[in-house]
Amino acid sequence: MGRCKKDKIAQKRFKLACQDPLYSLNSQPDIFRMEENIQDLIADLIRRALSQLDLDETSDVDIELDFPSDARFGDFSTNLPLQLSKLLKRPPKEIASEIVGRIKEALPQGKLGPYIKEIKTEGAGFINFYLEEKYFLEQLAALVKKGKDGLRQNLGKGRKVLIEFVSANPTGWLSVAHARQAAVGDCLGNILSFLGFEVKKEYYLNDEGNQIEILGRSVELRMRELDGEKIEFPENYYQGDYIYDIAKKAKNEEGKITHLGDYAAQYILGIIKKELYDFGVTFDYWYSQKQLRESGKIDEALGFLKQKGYIYEEDGALWFKSSAFGDDKDRVVVKSDGSYTYLAPDIAYHQDKYKRSFQWLINLWGPDHHGYINRLKAAVEALGYPADSLSIIIVQLSTIFRNGRPIQMSTRKGQYITLREVLTEVGRDAFRFFFLMRRTSSHLDFDLDIAKKETAENPVYYIQYAYARICSILRSAGAELSVDVRWQLLTEDEEVVLIKKILRFPVILRMCLNMQDPFMLTVYLQELAEAFHKFYDQHRVLVEDKELSAARLMLIKAVRIILDTGLELMNVSRPEKM
C-alpha cells in the first residue's frame, strides 16, 4: 500500500462532545428505541451516568469513542475514565466501574438496550461496549434497501457554509501546493454537503496591486525582447516561460490592450480555471478584490470598526485594535501613504461573506499564512461575529518524488512542478486521492512512481479494483437481486469483519466533520477494500447454497454502495471494469 499505511494513527477516534455552535452531535436519543447512530445512544448513556455521578460539569473533557483495534475488546471503547482520573486524582478503573455501574442501574431490569450486549471495564480503565449481532444485520439490511441516500446525515440542517480555497494570485500557473488545497477544499465541501450543510465554494482573486503591476511589466519586457531588444530582466520579476507565451499573444493584440497587467492576469486566470476544471474542481463564485475595492466596501468595513472604537490613528497610519481580541499586537490597516495593507480588504471581504448570509466560513491557507490567523479571527470578532464561526485550515506543502528522490523546485525562477504536469503524468484519480491521504496539517510526500502503478501498492488502484471486482460478480449473478435475504447466514470471521467495516462509514464522515479534514475517508476506504479482498480470497460468493449466495451478494452490494459514495465524495472515478 506504499506510503498510505503510515497514517493509521488517530483514525479510529471521533468526538461526540462537539463545541462548535454551528453543528451539534449531541443528540438525545431514546435509549429504548432502535437508533441508526449507535454512537449517539452510547454517548447519551455515558452522559446520563456522568450526571448522576456529578461529573457532567467536569471541564476540558470530551466523550470520545474509539474503534478498538482488537475485536476482543468490543465494538466501541472510551478512555474517558483515564481523562477524568487526571482531573479527579482518582484511579481510572474505579471511575470506570462507577460509570458502568450507573449505566446498568439506569436501564430497566438490567437490560442494556436493544443494541448493546455488554458493557465492560477493561484494561487500565477503558469502558468497552459490545453490540448485539442484530444491530449490524439490521443496519446492513437498511443500507442495501435505502442505498446511497440512506447514508446521508442531516447534521448541518441546511446551515450555510462558504469554503474559500486555492485563491492563488493570477500571476502564474497553479503549483502542486495549490493542487493539494484544491483537492482538500473540494472534498471537504462535498462531505459537508452530504452531511446536510448548504455549501458554496469560492475562489478569492487578488487581481490588483503590486503583483499585477509587476506581472504587466514582466510581460512588457518580454515583448521588447521579442522585438530584438536586449533586456536585463530584474530578479523580482516573473521569469517563467509562460511570460513569453503571454508576451507573444499580447503582441498580436497590442492595440486592444488597455492595461497589460490586467490582460496578463485574465489570461492566466483562464488557464487556472481550465486546470481546476480538469482536476475536477469548480467554484460557485470567483470573488474579485479589485471589484471589492471599487465597491467601497473596504472603507465601509473600516468605518464600521472605527465607529465601534476599534480603529485609531497613530504616526499617520490607521491601526486596528486586534490586541483587544487576542492578537499579540495591533495591526496597520491603512498605511501613512493612504494605501491599504493586506488586512484591510480581508476584513471587508469577510464582512461581506457574513452579509451574504453565510454562517460558517472555512478558509484553506498555505503554511506561510499561519501567523495571519489571529489577526483575522480578531477582525471577525470585532465585526460582531463569533470567532469560531471562522475556521482556518492550514494545508501543509508537498514534496514530489520520482525514482525515490525529491524533485527540486524554485518558485522564484518559475521552476516548479505545476498542477498540469502531475495531472498529465498520473491522472486525476491518483492525483486527487494521494493529496487527501495525509492530515492537512502534515507534510505530504507524493511518489509519482507509486501513483502510476496498477498494483495493490497503489491505494487508488487497490480500492478501484475492489469496486470493479464487485461489479463483475454482480454482473455474473445475472438475475435481479432481492434485498430480502437471510443475513444471519453471514457468520464467517471475514464476513463479520466486513459487515462492521461497512457500517463505520457514517462515523467516518462525522470524524471528517469534527476534524474539518477529509483524510480519514481515504484511510477508511483502503481498510474497507482490504477487508473485502480478504473476504473474497477466503470465500466464494456464488455458491451452491442459494440462500448463502444471496446473502453474500447483498453483502458485497453494500460494499459497493460505500465505495461508490466514498469515491464520489473525493471525485474519484468508479470503473466497473479493470
PADRENTOR-371567 format. One line per field, with one value per residue (C-alpha): residue number from 1; residue in one letter; x, y, z. Coordinates in pm, whole numbers, plus 50000, padded with zeros to 5 digits. Layout:
// PADRENTOR-371567
num: [NUM	...] .
residu: [a	...] .
px: [X	...] .
py: [Y	...] .
pz: [Z	...] .
This chain:
// PADRENTOR-371567
num: [1	2	3	4	5	6	7	8	9	10	11	12	13	14	15	16	17	18	19	20	21	22	23	24	25	26	27	28	29	30	31	32	33	34	35	36	37	38	39	40	41	42	43	44	45	46	47	48	49	50	51	52	53	54	55	56	57	58	59	60	61	62	63	64	65	66	67	68	69	70	71	72	73	74	75	76	77	78	79	80	81	82	83	84	85	86	87	88	89	90	91	92	93	94	95	96	97	98	99	100	101	102	103	104	105	106	107	108	109	110	111	112	113	114	115	116	117	118	119	120	121	122	123	124	125	126	127	128	129	130	131	132	133	134	135	136	137	138	139	140	141	142	143	144	145	146	147	148	149	150	151	152	153	154	155	156	157	158	159	160	161	162	163	164	165	166	167	168	169	170	171	172	173	174	175	176	177	178	179	180	181	182	183	184	185	186	187	188	189	190	191	192	193	194	195	196	197	198	199	200	201	202	203	204	205	206	207	208	209	210	211	212	213	214	215	216	217	218	219	220	221	222	223	224	225	226	227	228	229	230	231	232	233	234	235	236	237	238	239	240	241	242	243	244	245	246	247	248	249	250	251	252	253	254	255	256	257	258	259	260	261	262	263	264	265	266	267	268	269	270	271	272	273	274	275	276	277	278	279	280	281	282	283	284	285	286	287	288	289	290	291	292	293	294	295	296	297	298	299	300	301	302	303	304	305	306	307	308	309	310	311	312	313	314	315	316	317	318	319	320	321	322	323	324	325	326	327	328	329	330	331	332	333	334	335	336	337	338	339	340	341	342	343	344	345	346	347	348	349	350	351	352	353	354	355	356	357	358	359	360	361	362	363	364	365	366	367	368	369	370	371	372	373	374	375	376	377	378	379	380	381	382	383	384	385	386	387	388	389	390	391	392	393	394	395	396	397	398	399	400	401	402	403	404	405	406	407	408	409	410	411	412	413	414	415	416	417	418	419	420	421	422	423	424	425	426	427	428	429	430	431	432	433	434	435	436	437	438	439	440	441	442	443	444	445	446	447	448	449	450	451	452	453	454	455	456	457	458	459	460	461	462	463	464	465	466	467	468	469	470	471	472	473	474	475	476	477	478	479	480	481	482	483	484	485	486	487	488	489	490	491	492	493	494	495	496	497	498	499	500	501	502	503	504	505	506	507	508	509	510	511	512	513	514	515	516	517	518	519	520	521	522	523	524	525	526	527	528	529	530	531	532	533	534	535	536	537	538	539	540	541	542	543	544	545	546	547	548	549	550	551	552	553	554	555	556	557	558	559	560	561	562	563	564	565	566	567	568	569	570	571	572	573	574	575	576	577	578] .
residu: [m	g	r	c	k	k	d	k	i	a	q	k	r	f	k	l	a	c	q	d	p	l	y	s	l	n	s	q	p	d	i	f	r	m	e	e	n	i	q	d	l	i	a	d	l	i	r	r	a	l	s	q	l	d	l	d	e	t	s	d	v	d	i	e	l	d	f	p	s	d	a	r	f	g	d	f	s	t	n	l	p	l	q	l	s	k	l	l	k	r	p	p	k	e	i	a	s	e	i	v	g	r	i	k	e	a	l	p	q	g	k	l	g	p	y	i	k	e	i	k	t	e	g	a	g	f	i	n	f	y	l	e	e	k	y	f	l	e	q	l	a	a	l	v	k	k	g	k	d	g	l	r	q	n	l	g	k	g	r	k	v	l	i	e	f	v	s	a	n	p	t	g	w	l	s	v	a	h	a	r	q	a	a	v	g	d	c	l	g	n	i	l	s	f	l	g	f	e	v	k	k	e	y	y	l	n	d	e	g	n	q	i	e	i	l	g	r	s	v	e	l	r	m	r	e	l	d	g	e	k	i	e	f	p	e	n	y	y	q	g	d	y	i	y	d	i	a	k	k	a	k	n	e	e	g	k	i	t	h	l	g	d	y	a	a	q	y	i	l	g	i	i	k	k	e	l	y	d	f	g	v	t	f	d	y	w	y	s	q	k	q	l	r	e	s	g	k	i	d	e	a	l	g	f	l	k	q	k	g	y	i	y	e	e	d	g	a	l	w	f	k	s	s	a	f	g	d	d	k	d	r	v	v	v	k	s	d	g	s	y	t	y	l	a	p	d	i	a	y	h	q	d	k	y	k	r	s	f	q	w	l	i	n	l	w	g	p	d	h	h	g	y	i	n	r	l	k	a	a	v	e	a	l	g	y	p	a	d	s	l	s	i	i	i	v	q	l	s	t	i	f	r	n	g	r	p	i	q	m	s	t	r	k	g	q	y	i	t	l	r	e	v	l	t	e	v	g	r	d	a	f	r	f	f	f	l	m	r	r	t	s	s	h	l	d	f	d	l	d	i	a	k	k	e	t	a	e	n	p	v	y	y	i	q	y	a	y	a	r	i	c	s	i	l	r	s	a	g	a	e	l	s	v	d	v	r	w	q	l	l	t	e	d	e	e	v	v	l	i	k	k	i	l	r	f	p	v	i	l	r	m	c	l	n	m	q	d	p	f	m	l	t	v	y	l	q	e	l	a	e	a	f	h	k	f	y	d	q	h	r	v	l	v	e	d	k	e	l	s	a	a	r	l	m	l	i	k	a	v	r	i	i	l	d	t	g	l	e	l	m	n	v	s	r	p	e	k	m] .
px: [50000	50302	50310	49942	49987	50171	49857	49670	49728	49412	49181	48976	48871	48587	48448	48084	48106	48134	48176	48120	47791	47728	47651	47588	47646	47492	47152	46937	46810	46555	46768	46475	46427	46627	46873	47071	47351	47453	47733	47473	47298	47625	47726	47389	47423	47762	47631	47346	47589	47820	47526	47426	47785	47803	48082	47897	48033	48395	48580	48802	48684	48515	48336	48547	48475	48734	48707	48923	49197	49136	48778	48812	48772	48431	48291	48332	48563	48618	48917	48704	48795	49164	49088	48880	49147	49393	49139	48985	49306	49130	49216	49070	48948	48745	48588	48519	48343	48125	48024	47944	47752	47541	47467	47346	47140	46966	46838	46519	46567	46932	46863	47129	46902	46816	47165	47412	47502	47751	47949	48278	48555	48880	49249	49387	49042	48870	48496	48422	48084	47987	47700	47436	47463	47115	47234	47482	47246	46957	47178	47322	46972	46868	47173	47106	46738	46793	47115	47336	47067	47026	47382	47311	47302	47135	47393	47417	47043	47086	47335	47514	47886	48135	48464	48731	49035	49318	49280	49621	49727	49665	50035	50143	50031	49897	50156	50119	50075	49764	49657	49658	49445	49210	49171	49116	48876	48669	48640	48564	48290	48142	48139	47971	47706	47646	47601	47327	47512	47440	47790	47929	48287	48471	48800	48928	49108	49386	49364	49512	49810	50184	50199	49971	50182	50499	50326	50243	50597	50736	50526	50622	50995	50949	50759	51055	51287	51074	51131	51505	51586	51843	51683	51835	51547	51501	51527	51191	51000	50808	51054	50875	50847	50474	50559	50697	50374	50167	50403	50362	49985	49986	50190	49914	49651	49865	49622	49332	49506	49445	49638	49900	49889	49512	49542	49806	49612	49295	49491	49641	49303	49162	49439	49378	49006	49074	49332	49097	48811	49029	49127	48758	48721	48462	48375	48040	48198	48510	48543	48747	48946	48952	48573	48567	48776	48580	48254	48363	48317	48670	48612	48269	48416	48691	48433	48219	48514	48604	48252	48291	48620	48847	49031	49270	49528	49896	50202	49978	49850	49524	49553	49314	49295	49341	49519	49179	49073	49376	49624	49978	49974	49763	49780	49804	49513	49587	49949	50066	50066	49694	49731	49568	49759	49656	49440	49204	49046	49043	48833	48588	48586	48492	48230	48080	48076	47861	47638	47579	47416	47692	47703	48025	48332	48611	48941	49215	49556	49916	50164	50313	49987	49993	50084	49787	49522	49493	49451	49173	48999	49024	48868	48576	48507	48539	48283	48043	48063	48175	48544	48456	48228	48555	48766	49112	49274	49646	49730	50093	50319	50402	50722	50708	50921	51038	51269	51286	51423	51254	51219	51384	51175	51231	50925	51136	51268	50931	51077	50820	50603	50268	49927	49904	50231	50130	49776	49911	50157	49944	49582	49312	49214	49557	49641	49335	49347	49716	49670	49398	49597	49753	49622	49619	49841	50108	50365	50284	50520	50378	50550	50480	50602	50360	50073	50118	50134	49850	49919	49797	50082	49881	49586	49370	49410	49354	49019	48903	48992	48770	48486	48535	48561	48228	48064	48190	48050	47712	47702	47781	47494	47262	46910	46770	46887	46649	46732	46522	46787	46886	47153	47212	47390	47687	47884	48237	48503	48581	48210	48166	48473	48348	47998	48136	48371	48086	47877	48155	48109	47867	48100	48396	48210	48137	48508	48584	48336	48478	48835	48747	48975	48879	49193	49017	48797	49100	49220	48877	48826	49161	49064	48724	48886	49132	48850	48666	48972	49039	48677	48682	49012	48868	48507	48324	48024	47835	47795	47550	47367	47134	47041	47404	47488	47206	47327	47685	47570	47387	47695	47921	47649	47668	48044	47988	47746	48004	48294	48078	47977	48323	48498	48229	48284	48651	48556	48750	48611	48447	48541	48313	48576	48955] .
py: [50000	50227	50550	50543	50297	50546	50739	50480	50696	50854	50743	50527	50812	51058	51308	51317	51629	51893	52253	52423	52618	52560	52194	51951	51579	51573	51436	51294	50959	50744	50458	50215	50270	50141	50406	50425	50622	50383	50616	50877	50621	50521	50882	50957	50662	50796	51150	51030	50833	51132	51349	51102	51100	51483	51461	51614	51962	51848	52089	52013	51653	51520	51191	51014	50676	50455	50157	49904	49764	49421	49293	49111	49449	49528	49743	50084	50195	50512	50626	50881	50737	50798	51161	51205	51039	51319	51580	51398	51235	50900	50561	50529	50174	50297	50575	50331	50088	50367	50486	50132	50062	50376	50293	49945	50069	50328	50065	49877	49530	49535	49542	49715	49841	49689	49700	49679	49329	49411	49698	49614	49786	49655	49732	50040	50196	50168	50122	49883	49839	49510	49529	49272	49091	49209	49571	49504	49285	49532	49822	49623	49535	49901	50006	49781	49881	50257	50276	50583	50825	50626	50721	51092	51256	51593	51718	52057	52120	52346	52585	52794	52732	52914	52737	52958	52777	52784	53162	53174	53509	53511	53563	53211	52854	52655	52455	52122	52321	52478	52134	51995	52283	52224	51853	51910	52202	52032	51703	51873	52073	51756	51584	51879	51890	51518	51583	51839	52171	52416	52459	52709	52716	53038	53149	53489	53676	53910	54079	54419	54573	54549	54187	54266	54568	54357	54094	54358	54493	54139	54081	54420	54342	54006	54177	54411	54111	53955	54273	54213	54448	54328	54336	54292	54119	54215	53933	54015	53995	53685	53473	53159	53061	53136	53509	53465	53290	53583	53832	53662	53668	54029	54140	54010	54208	54508	54773	54627	54609	54892	54754	54488	54361	54309	54148	53902	53827	53748	53526	53334	53314	53142	52883	52839	52779	52517	52340	52328	52204	51923	51846	51809	52134	52401	52712	52873	53219	53396	53697	53992	54207	54481	54489	54478	54796	54971	54894	55098	54801	54831	55186	55083	54799	55019	55289	55033	54928	55291	55360	55070	55213	54950	55178	55452	55677	55679	55804	55897	55540	55372	55083	54801	54712	54342	54300	54352	54018	53801	53908	53972	54333	54587	54589	54863	54864	55188	55298	55657	55695	55610	55262	54956	54675	54319	54308	54590	54416	54086	54247	54382	54054	53854	54106	54063	53685	53722	53977	53712	53507	53251	53117	52920	53040	52797	52923	52693	52860	52766	52735	53079	53233	53071	53395	53569	53361	53557	53895	53771	53594	53924	54107	53864	53922	54298	54284	54124	53756	53457	53375	53007	53086	53117	52805	52846	52526	52531	52294	52192	52164	51855	51702	51529	51215	51050	50747	50769	51123	51456	51692	52026	52336	52711	52935	53250	53133	52998	52646	52443	52139	52256	52104	52041	51844	51599	51574	51475	51224	51034	51122	51288	50993	50924	51294	51379	51069	51099	51461	51355	51074	51278	51518	51866	51973	51720	51749	51511	51304	51230	50942	50968	50614	50458	50674	50524	50158	49919	49706	49683	49916	50198	50267	50415	50108	49884	50047	50078	49714	49613	49816	49669	49314	49357	49491	49186	48944	49115	49103	48731	48675	48764	48769	49065	49056	49051	49252	49017	48766	48561	48790	48559	48320	48560	48417	48368	48585	48767	48836	48976	49199	49324	49399	49601	49788	49877	50024	50257	50484	50733	50759	50826	51117	51257	51234	51430	51693	51715	51729	51953	51727	51460	51246	50984	50894	50771	50561	50409	50322	50145	49942	49857	49746	49536	49372	49294	49144	48923	48807	48735	48545	48315	48267	48225	48449	48242	47903	47612	47719	47974	48144	48189	48309	48565	48693	48728	48907	49160	49191	49286	49511	49701	49731	49870	50132	50253	50253	50431	50701	50750	50776	51011	51244	51257	51296	50982	50759	50422	50192	49889	49701	49692] .
pz: [50000	49991	50188	50281	50567	50787	50878	51085	51391	51530	51254	51491	51719	51695	51944	52039	52255	51985	52097	51760	51776	51408	51446	51727	51753	52099	52014	52294	52163	52339	52467	52447	52075	51779	51665	51346	51513	51788	51892	51991	52207	52377	52431	52589	52826	52934	52980	53198	53413	53447	53551	53822	53948	53938	53682	53389	53463	53450	53224	52927	52891	52580	52539	52280	52128	51961	51734	51924	51703	51858	51821	52155	52325	52186	51909	52076	52353	52553	52760	52947	53290	53217	53129	53445	53657	53591	53696	53993	54124	54143	53986	53635	53699	53995	53787	53502	53736	53875	53527	53408	53727	53686	53322	53414	53708	53489	53249	53340	53485	53391	53019	52812	52538	52200	52054	52342	52454	52726	52882	53050	53240	53095	53078	53251	53280	52946	52907	52620	52454	52286	52037	51952	51620	51524	51525	51247	51044	51067	50969	50679	50558	50580	50380	50081	50082	50104	49905	49896	50010	50329	50423	50435	50778	50828	51074	50906	50899	50597	50759	50501	50468	50246	50175	50025	49890	49637	49580	49411	49268	48891	48822	48731	48677	48972	49164	49342	49666	49514	49392	49745	49867	49573	49650	50023	49985	49717	49906	50238	50070	49920	50260	50431	50158	50208	50580	50529	50508	50228	50090	49842	49715	49645	49489	49605	49328	49435	49095	49173	49344	49312	49192	48897	48808	48817	48605	48344	48343	48313	48002	47863	47894	47724	47443	47395	47391	47120	46919	46944	47230	47483	47826	48170	48348	48717	48971	49132	48803	48691	48498	48390	48025	48045	48044	47691	47590	47719	47555	47216	47249	47369	47066	46839	47032	47127	47008	47208	47546	47792	48090	48035	48395	48384	48042	48165	48485	48289	48051	48345	48518	48212	48235	48610	48558	48291	48507	48805	48589	48454	48814	48898	49092	49016	49213	49274	49299	49175	49405	49277	49519	49257	49248	49628	49645	49371	49553	49855	50091	50232	50352	50481	50687	50833	50908	51088	51305	51371	51497	51739	51864	51711	51465	51576	51412	51502	51308	51016	50977	51077	51320	51407	51779	51716	52051	52217	52068	52145	51877	52002	51878	51690	51309	51048	50803	50617	50573	50615	50236	50228	50077	50231	50396	50311	50623	50517	50215	50408	50681	50425	50235	50542	50646	50301	50347	50657	50484	50218	50498	50541	50896	50886	50697	50614	50471	50341	50354	50291	50581	50507	50633	50976	51153	50991	51170	51497	51332	51104	51393	51580	51286	51277	51647	51609	51328	51575	51478	51688	51641	51599	51304	51108	51059	50913	50791	50718	50433	50451	50149	49948	49818	49482	49445	49127	49126	49502	49502	49571	49276	49346	49285	49277	49261	49226	48892	48786	48807	48999	48944	48817	48871	48498	48486	48759	48628	48288	48433	48686	48602	48806	49027	49173	49189	49398	49619	49705	49807	50053	50214	50493	50751	50605	50894	50791	50515	50230	50018	49674	49495	49123	49058	49309	49180	48833	48941	48874	49179	49539	49631	49475	49711	49436	49218	49521	49601	49241	49178	49471	49321	48973	49111	49294	48978	48789	49048	49050	48669	48680	48924	48638	48778	48969	49327	49621	49932	50147	50238	50544	50682	50978	50743	50733	51025	50888	51053	50730	50677	51027	50990	50654	50789	51079	50849	50613	50893	51008	50709	50873	51171	50942	50783	51127	51200	50884	51000	51352	51225	50929	50730	50472	50507	50724	50430	50233	50528	50573	50205	50199	50505	50356	50030	50227	50425	50101	49930	50235	50236	49862	49883	50150	50039	49710	49666	49409	49580	49551	49867	49707	50033	50137	49786	49802	50140	50017	49704	49919	50141	49852	49714	50043	49998	49651	49784	50033	49786	49530	49780	49926	49590	49462	49760	49661	49293	49204	48929	48990	48700	48662	48462	48507] .
